[in-house]
Amino acid sequence: MGATSSVYDNSSVHDFTVKDSSGKDVDLSIYDGKVLLIVNVASKCALTNSNYTQLTELYRKYKDKGFVILAFPCNQFLKQEPGPIEATVQFVCERFSAEYPIFGKVKVNGTEAAPLFKYLKANGGGGYMGTTIKWNFTKFLISKKGKVIRRVGPRTEPSSLEDDIQKALEENPNENSV
């Protein structure tokens, strides 16, 4: 994966600071010891209803066990997240009863891509998906130690990750696992 990968080899998701939907800094180290599902989301995508519905279901089922979804709105794909962030948050909370954090809008590809997404792409085992994010609702499952466990594409339903989420929640973060 070249230089991009080597820049982030020794870091984890917990080393990044991102902006919340109010523009305030959030140090992702607050999620140390939690299993995360990081998703680039959009409100006007054909995948919106199924993904947001299942994300809410997964969050409700596992939030008390140490699972958190981090949603990052992105307008890079056919401008499917066009409005202000406040409208996005209102839409997701009212329509899908989202209780998980929704962050400020990000770019996930290109030179202006958010550093977190550069890290995720470099360490997400791109395989056939490559090192770019192809569309809205690409999902990254993150271990309690902040390392990428699995990356799945937009058409992979969030519910299909349930077994992996359960396994990650059961892992002891002090062992030599990811």
Summary of the structure (lengths in Angstrom):
residues: 178
radius of gyration: 15.0
end to end distance: 19.2
largest distance: 43.7
contacts: 544
relative contact order: 0.21
helix: 38%
strand: 19%
